[in-house]
């Protein structure tokens, strides 16, 4: 099967540091190539992939300091349109911008929605293009969308089995990994560390739009002796950071569509303490790979119990549910269903 993947241009594929969507695209594309399929990737020129790369920007736009990505994305979509007949399936990871141009090729297109769907400004697009095939990354994500749409699959993210090293022992601190923002609630993680007396390490980036929040709300909290701010880290540092933790703290306060860092932690054997929002109850097997909590008191109780969870079992559940191999197989099933429907019509 000839498959084109169209990535965002915010980061390279994979990203050099933070960037969940581009990281998932990288794992998915490389695994599909490994399974013998003909893959083409539309992405930034500095991307690293086993697929045929079509460069659409010199570097990831975020690190290049480019804030408005619309022009670059439109130019990329024109390249995809010109070459569309070269592919059996066009798989988009670019939100909604492709809908008008590719509406007449909808039977060969699929879009994975990587972001939140509860924003009112998105609804007109879904209402106007209800026939575009869509894949969700959790069932919780679907609940946030008010308009009826054409769901053709739900595919949980997966990562390469040996990307991050398993740690049977763990460590002596709690970990927060991701992005400093109000909805990610690093303040909750800090409060939990103070409440339980367990050290907390924070490895996170600060986007320009969140700098005021970081300076005014979070930075003053970092002066506590239990708190260590590591900053933004890359893939080469994640294994040690997560594997040496007692638990990953995932204290979100928004409808998280998936939460990639949860399965990254699980792959190292580190369990997760996550707040009951968005996809968290779908990703965490409560009492096995971590605990799902609804309050600070529940989080504190979970923190006292989490070290007793079997880290080998955490790793086993990751291998059962969240590998790139399983993700690629699930997406290939989606592609085949689309082509079979198209052939029958």
C-alpha positions in Angstrom: 0.0 0.0 0.0 1.3 3.5 -0.9 0.7 5.7 2.1 1.4 9.4 2.6 1.7 11.0 6.0 1.3 14.7 6.3 2.9 16.0 9.5 2.6 19.4 11.3 5.5 21.7 10.7 5.8 22.9 14.3 8.6 20.5 15.0 10.8 18.1 13.0 9.8 14.5 12.8 10.8 13.3 15.4 11.0 16.6 17.4 14.4 17.6 18.9 12.8 18.2 22.3 9.1 18.6 23.1 6.5 17.6 20.5 4.0 14.8 21.0 2.3 14.7 17.6 5.5 14.7 15.6 6.9 12.0 17.8 3.9 9.8 17.3 4.1 10.4 13.5 7.7 9.4 13.5 7.1 6.1 15.4 4.0 5.3 13.2 5.7 6.0 9.9 8.9 4.1 10.7 6.9 1.1 12.0 4.8 1.0 8.8 8.0 1.0 6.8 9.4 -1.8 8.9 6.2 -3.8 8.2 6.9 -3.5 4.5 4.7 -0.6 3.3 5.6 2.2 0.9 5.6 5.4 3.0 6.1 9.0 2.0 6.4 11.7 4.7 5.6 15.4 4.1 7.5 17.2 7.0 10.4 19.5 7.7 13.7 19.0 5.9 15.5 18.2 9.1 13.3 15.3 9.9 14.8 11.8 10.3 12.7 9.0 8.8 12.9 5.7 7.0 10.2 6.8 4.7 10.7 8.9 1.5 10.9 12.5 2.9 9.3 15.4 1.1 10.7 18.6 2.7 8.1 21.4 3.3 10.1 23.7 5.6 13.7 23.9 6.4 13.3 23.3 10.2 10.7 22.9 12.8 8.9 26.3 12.9 8.7 26.6 16.7 12.5 26.4 17.2 12.9 28.7 14.2 10.8 31.3 16.0 8.0 31.3 13.5 4.6 31.8 15.2 2.2 31.8 12.3 2.4 28.5 10.5 -0.5 29.0 8.1 1.5 29.9 5.0 3.8 27.0 5.4 1.0 24.5 5.9 -0.9 25.8 2.8 2.2 25.4 0.7 2.7 21.9 2.0 -0.9 20.9 1.3 -0.5 22.2 -2.3 2.4 19.8 -2.7 0.3 16.9 -1.3 -2.6 17.8 -3.7 -0.3 17.8 -6.7 1.0 14.4 -5.9 -2.2 12.9 -4.4 -2.7 10.3 -7.2 0.6 8.7 -6.3 -0.9 7.4 -3.0 -3.6 5.0 -2.0 -4.1 6.7 1.4 -3.4 10.2 2.5 -3.1 10.4 6.3 -3.2 13.9 7.8 -2.0 15.0 11.2 -2.6 18.7 10.5 -5.9 19.4 12.2 -8.6 20.8 9.8 -6.8 22.9 7.3 -6.8 20.2 4.6 -10.6 19.7 4.6 -11.6 22.1 1.8 -8.9 21.1 -0.6 -9.3 17.3 -0.1 -13.0 17.0 0.3 -13.3 15.4 -3.2 -10.7 12.8 -2.2 -12.3 12.0 1.2 -12.6 8.3 0.4 -8.8 8.1 0.4 -8.1 10.5 3.2 -8.0 10.1 7.0 -7.2 12.7 9.6 -6.0 11.8 13.1 -7.2 14.5 15.5 -4.4 15.0 18.0 -5.8 18.0 19.9 -8.7 18.9 22.1 -12.2 19.1 20.5 -14.2 21.0 23.1 -13.3 24.4 21.7 -16.4 26.2 20.1 -14.3 27.7 17.3 -13.8 24.2 15.8 -17.4 23.3 15.5 -18.2 25.2 12.2 -15.5 23.2 10.3 -16.8 19.8 11.5 -20.3 20.9 10.7 -19.3 21.9 7.2 -17.2 18.8 6.4 -19.0 15.9 8.2 -17.9 13.4 5.5 -14.2 13.6 6.2 -12.9 10.4 7.8 -11.6 10.9 11.3 -9.6 8.9 13.8 -9.7 9.7 17.5 -6.9 8.9 19.9 -9.2 8.2 22.9 -12.9 7.7 23.3 -12.9 10.6 25.8 -11.7 12.9 23.0 -14.8 12.1 21.0 -17.1 13.1 23.8 -15.9 16.7 23.5 -17.1 17.1 19.9 -20.6 18.4 19.6 -21.1 17.8 15.8 -21.8 14.4 14.3 -18.7 13.3 12.3 -17.4 10.3 10.4 -15.3 8.4 12.9 -13.5 5.5 11.2 -11.4 4.4 14.1 -10.0 5.0 17.6 -6.3 4.3 17.8 -4.3 4.7 21.0 -0.8 6.0 20.6 2.1 3.6 20.8 5.9 3.9 21.0 8.8 1.5 20.1 9.1 -1.3 22.6 12.8 -0.6 23.4 12.8 3.2 23.0 13.1 3.7 26.7 14.9 1.3 29.0 12.9 -0.6 31.6 13.9 0.1 35.2 12.9 -2.6 37.7 14.0 -0.6 40.7 12.7 2.9 40.1 13.9 5.8 42.3 13.1 8.1 45.1 11.3 11.1 43.5 8.1 12.0 41.7 8.4 13.1 38.1 6.5 15.8 36.1 7.2 15.8 32.4 5.7 17.9 29.7 4.7 21.6 29.4 4.3 24.3 32.0 0.8 25.6 31.5 -2.4 26.2 33.6 -4.2 23.1 32.2 -1.2 20.8 32.9 -1.3 21.9 36.6 2.4 21.7 37.6 1.2 23.6 40.7 -0.7 20.5 41.7 2.4 18.3 41.4 4.3 20.8 43.6 1.5 20.8 46.2 1.5 17.0 46.2 5.3 16.9 46.8 4.9 19.2 49.7 2.0 17.3 51.2 3.7 13.9 51.0 7.3 15.1 51.6 8.5 13.2 48.5 10.9 15.2 46.2 9.6 16.3 42.8 11.6 16.8 39.6 10.0 18.9 36.9 11.2 18.5 33.3 9.1 20.8 31.1 9.2 23.5 28.5 7.6 26.9 28.7 5.8 28.1 25.6 5.8 31.9 24.9 2.1 32.1 25.7 2.8 30.5 29.2 5.7 32.6 30.2 3.6 34.9 32.4 2.0 32.0 34.1 5.4 30.4 34.7 6.9 33.6 36.1 4.0 34.6 38.3 2.6 31.3 39.5 5.1 28.5 39.1 8.6 30.0 39.4 8.0 31.2 43.0 7.0 27.6 44.0 10.3 26.2 42.7 12.2 27.7 45.6 11.0 24.9 47.9 13.8 22.4 48.8 11.7 19.4 47.6 11.3 20.8 44.1 13.9 20.6 41.3 13.2 22.3 38.0 15.2 20.5 35.2 13.8 22.3 32.2 13.0 20.9 28.7 14.6 17.5 28.0 14.9 15.4 24.8 14.4 11.7 24.1 17.9 10.8 25.2 17.2 12.0 28.7 13.7 10.7 29.1 14.5 7.1 29.9 16.6 8.0 33.0 14.3 10.8 34.1 11.2 8.6 34.0 12.8 5.2 34.9 14.4 6.6 38.0 11.1 8.0 39.4 8.7 6.5 41.9 5.9 7.6 39.8 4.9 10.0 37.1 2.5 12.7 38.3 -0.1 13.6 35.7 -2.1 16.3 37.4 -4.1 17.7 34.4 -7.1 19.9 34.6 -8.4 19.7 31.0 -9.8 17.1 28.6 -6.5 15.6 27.6 -7.0 13.7 24.3 -4.3 11.1 25.2 -1.3 12.0 27.3 1.8 10.4 25.6 4.0 10.9 28.7 1.8 8.4 30.6 2.8 5.5 28.3 6.4 6.7 28.1 6.5 6.3 31.9 4.8 2.9 31.7 7.4 1.7 29.1 10.1 2.2 31.8 8.0 0.4 34.4 7.1 3.6 36.2 3.5 3.9 37.3 1.3 7.0 36.9 -0.8 9.0 39.3 -3.2 10.8 37.1 -6.2 13.1 37.7 -9.5 11.8 36.4 -9.7 14.0 33.3 -10.0 13.3 29.6 -8.2 10.0 28.5 -6.6 9.3 31.9 -9.1 6.5 33.0 -8.6 4.9 29.5 -4.8 4.9 29.6 -4.2 4.0 33.3 -5.3 0.5 34.5 -6.2 1.7 38.0 -4.3 -0.3 40.6 -2.1 -2.0 38.0 -0.2 0.7 36.0 -1.0 3.5 38.4 -3.9 5.2 40.1 -6.7 7.5 38.8 -7.5 10.2 41.4 -10.0 13.0 41.8 -8.6 15.1 44.6 -5.3 16.0 46.3 -6.2 13.7 49.3 -6.7 10.8 46.9 -3.4 11.7 45.1 -1.5 11.7 48.4 -3.0 8.3 49.3 -2.0 7.0 45.9 1.5 8.3 46.2 2.0 6.4 49.4 0.9 3.2 47.7 2.3 3.6 44.2 5.8 2.3 45.0 4.2 -1.1 45.9 3.0 -1.6 42.3 4.8 -4.3 40.3 7.0 -2.4 37.8 7.4 -5.6 35.7 3.6 -5.7 35.4 3.5 -2.0 34.5 5.9 -2.8 31.6 3.9 -5.8 30.5 0.7 -3.8 30.2 2.6 -1.3 28.2 3.7 -4.0 25.8 0.1 -5.3 25.6 -1.5 -2.0 24.9 0.8 0.8 23.8 3.5 -0.3 21.3 4.2 1.3 17.9 3.7 -2.2 16.4 0.1 -2.3 17.7 -0.6 1.3 16.7 0.6 0.7 13.1 -1.5 -2.5 12.8 -4.6 -0.6 14.0 -4.0 2.2 11.5 -3.5 -0.3 8.7 -6.9 -1.8 9.5 -8.4 1.7 9.2 -6.7 2.1 5.8 -8.0 -1.2 4.5 -11.5 -0.4 5.6 -11.4 2.9 3.8 -10.2 1.3 0.6 -12.7 -1.5 0.8 -15.6 1.0 1.3 -14.3 3.0 -1.6 -14.0 0.0 -3.9 -17.5 -1.1 -3.0 -19.1 2.3 -3.7 
